[in-house]
Amino acid sequence: MRKVPAITPASVALAAVVVAAWVLWLRPSFLGGPVGFILVSGTSMEPTFHTGDLVVSYQQPSYEAGDVVTFHADGGLVIHRIIGGSPGQGFIMQGDNKPSPDPWAPLPEHIVGKQVLHVAGAGKALASLRQPENLPFMVGGISLLTLV
């Protein structure tokens, strides 16, 4: 029979540090955190981003022209480039593959964050994990990892 490892004070402390780090630095914006995880859909940011890419954005103290940011617009999230404007009047936004600026002029409080990471195609893999038919494989894989 396999022996179950004991919970040690060191393992509890490590778990507390990991949870604290997640709460402070990696918590998603929809939970009040500083990070946005965006699965790209559409062509407005090609060739920079393509449908199925994963973009991670992080809150910044300020934003400027040239920054690629994620912001709230029309009940969803948009990821486009700041091409002008100001924090007080709103930023002028435009997709890299668009001929003209967006109708939105987000203020800093509407911005989720600036792009800090781009992983081409990773969004497709993450989206497939959300499919119900893949749940047994995920549960089985996690179970195998805990047994090893």
N, C-alpha and C positions, 0 to 999 in steps of 0.2 A: 504494500500500500504506500502510496506517495505521501510524503510529509508536507503539510501546508506550512509555508514560511511564516514566522512570527512577525507581527507588526512592531517595528522598533521605533524609538523616538527619532532616529535619524531619517527613517522613511516617512514619518509623519511630517517632520520639518521640511523635507524635500518636497513633499506634496503641497504643503502650505506655500512654499516659495513659488512653485509652478503655478498654483492657482492665483496667487497675488500678482505674478508677472502677467498672466493672462488678463486679469481684471484691469491692471494699469495700462498695459501696452498693446494687447492683442484682441480685446473685446470688440465685437462688431458694432458698428454705429447704430444698428437697430436695437441694440441693448444698452445704448448710451455710451459706447466706447469710441475710441479715436480711429478705428480702422473700418474701411469699406472693402468688401470683397465683391467684385463685379464680374459677372459672366457676360461677356460682350455678345450683343446680337445686333445685326444690321451692318451697313456698309459705310456709315458716315465718318468713321475714323480710319478707313483704309488709306494707305497701306500700313499705317502705324499699328492698328489692331484689326483683327478679323473675327467674324462670328466664331464663338467657341473658345476664344482666348479668356484667360483669367487675368484680371487687373486688381492689384491691391493698392488702395489709396490710404493715406494717413493724414490726419488733421495737421495743419501747419499754422504758425502764428500769423502768417500773411501769405498772400498770393500775388503773382505778377504775370504780365504778358509772357506767353510761351509755356506756362504751366499747363499740364493736362490734368484736369480735375473732374471729380465726380460731384454732381449736384442734384438736388431735388427739383423736379419740374413736372408739371402736369400729372401728379400722383405717382411718379416713378423716379428712377435714377437715370441720369444722362452723363456720359463721359465725353467731354469735348475740351478743346484748347481755349485758354484765355487769349484773346487777341487785342484787348484794350479795356477801357473803362477804369473804374476805380472802386475801392471798397465802399465808399459812401453813396455813389450813384448806381452801382451795380456793374458787374463785369460783362464785357462783350464777348460772347462765346461763338465758336465756330468749329464744326467738324472738319478734320483734315481733308475729307473728300466732298465737302460742300462748297458750292460757289459763292454763298453769301452767309452773313452772320445769322445766328439763331434768333428767334423771337424773344428768348428769355434773357434776362440780365440779372443773374443771381447775386445776392449780397453774400458777404462772408458767412452769415449764419445759415445759408442754404447749401453751402459747400460741405460735402462729406470729407473730402481730403484730396491731396495731390497724389498723382501716381508715383508709387515707390517701387513697384514690382510688376513685371509683365511676364506671364508664362503662356507662350503660344500653345493653343490647343488644350490646355489643362481644364478649361471650363467644360469641354465635351466629356472628359473623363468624370469630372465631378457631377455633371448632369446625369450621366448614366448611373451613378451610384444612388441617385434619388428615385430611380425607377423601382416600383414594387417588386418586379420579378427578380431584381438583383439583391433584395433583402436577405434571402437565405444564404447567398454566397458571402455577403458581408458578415452576417452573424457567425457563419461557419469559420471564416477566416479569423475573426476576432477570437473565437473560442479556441482555435488551434494555437494562436499566439499566446493565449493565457496558459495553455497546457504545456507549452514548450519551456 
